[in-house]
Amino acid sequence: MGAMIAPAPAHAAEGAVLVAQCKSLLRSAKVRGNDVEFRQDPETVGCWAFMGAVQDLVGVAETANQPPILGACLPPTGNRLQLVRAVVTYGTAHPPALREKAGVLALLALRDAFPCRKD
């Protein structure tokens, strides 16, 4: 009988890792029309992919005409690069948030940068 090996638990990246990855992406990003070109390496792709998932999650509520899931209301003409900048700006301005999980930091950053209007 073979030994069973339990997989290591998944750990969410810390906010500091996300901010570092996104800073790397911003250093190499070039906007050409609607396209964003950047150096393709694990850091930059990690930030881009993570923020794409966050952007998709925010969009789920918007397309279903539901209240915002994350408490952030992105502009209709917004793009992923704006989200990346918001994360870097928030992480830089709020160093304690860098110890949070990446998803928590992204959530805080988007709520700060794109607050929902209270009607």
Phi, psi and omega in degrees: 000131183278156178283141176269134178248120179281137178293149177293144180295145178286136178242129176288142178297148176285156178303325180299323179293314179300314181297318178298317179297317182290326175298318178299317179298313182297326179297329183253357185288135174230126179265126178232097184066237178268359183260147174244123177252138178207161178301130182267102174215170184304324180294306185293319180293325178299313178296312184299316181292316180299313182291333174295319178295319178297316179299318178296319180297317178297319182292336181301313181292322182295317182287334178271004180055042181249165175300152182300128181296316187264000181077013177241143179241098183287146178294144182302331180262013182291163178221169185297327180297327176296322179293318179300314180298320180298319180295316180295315180299314182294314180299323179290321182280340184231074183308324178299332180292341180294340179274350178285164172297153183304319180296322179293314179300315180299317179300312179298318181295317182290323177296323180289315185280329186228064181293148176280139178286140177265115181266000000 
